[in-house]
Amino acid sequence: MMFSDNSYINFHAHNQEAVKGGVVIQSKFLQDDLITQQSDKIFFTSGLHPWYADKLDVSEINIILEKLIKSKSIIAIGETGIDKLKGPEMGIQTKVFKVHIEIAEKYGLPLVVHSVKAHNEVLKVKIESQSKIPWVIHNFNGSKQMAFDLINHGFYLSLSYHINNIHNRLSGYLNDLPIDRLFLETDDFDIDIRDLYKTFSVKCNISVDKLKKQLIKNLNTFVHGK
């Protein structure tokens, strides 16, 4: 499905429904198997979150993901990745991360990445894997240098509530980021995606309507390659 309407795209959420005039992409934990049928307002991604990387073995990950892919239940794989602050040890997280990359490459699906204090490690994995599929760091809140290092290696960045904080470093360089590599998301925070669009619109001197059209275009490129 091509995303062609003038919608607010909530790129990554967990329990939030779509706002009026919006579309939400819900991230479901693979071990919970909670995918329901898509509609024109709700879509799904699924992966074994790094916090729970020791909850399933490699064969179980492959079986569940292949079932979801073949039933067309998900539009991307993840979230998966590396978290240095929470979850099992790095070796386990990295092994599980690479399993997701392999199956995403096999089926040509994009990858949603959770990265906490691990952007350099995630970037190293991407370079070593020679991955050709699109990757996105969800809820990105790194330095300007790291943002451009990731973008220059083909990443998209999905931004959340940090852009509302004038004292946050991301807010300070927001206007320098290439808009064709960005998304906006609520993640699991109690915020309204429409407010994030308004904040971005003001800080980057772009109309909300133009922003909506650009992020829809980004989503079509991310999911469909066009």
Secondary structure as UniProt FT lines:
FT   STRAND          8..13
FT   TURN            20..21
FT   STRAND          22..29
FT   HELIX           30..32
FT   STRAND          42..47
FT   HELIX           50..52
FT   TURN            53..54
FT   HELIX           58..70
FT   TURN            71..72
FT   STRAND          76..83
FT   HELIX           90..107
FT   STRAND          111..116
FT   HELIX           119..129
FT   STRAND          135..137
FT   TURN            138..139
FT   HELIX           144..152
FT   TURN            153..154
FT   STRAND          155..159
FT   HELIX           161..164
FT   TURN            166..167
FT   HELIX           169..173
FT   HELIX           174..176
FT   HELIX           179..181
FT   STRAND          182..184
FT   HELIX           193..203
FT   TURN            204..205
FT   HELIX           208..224
//
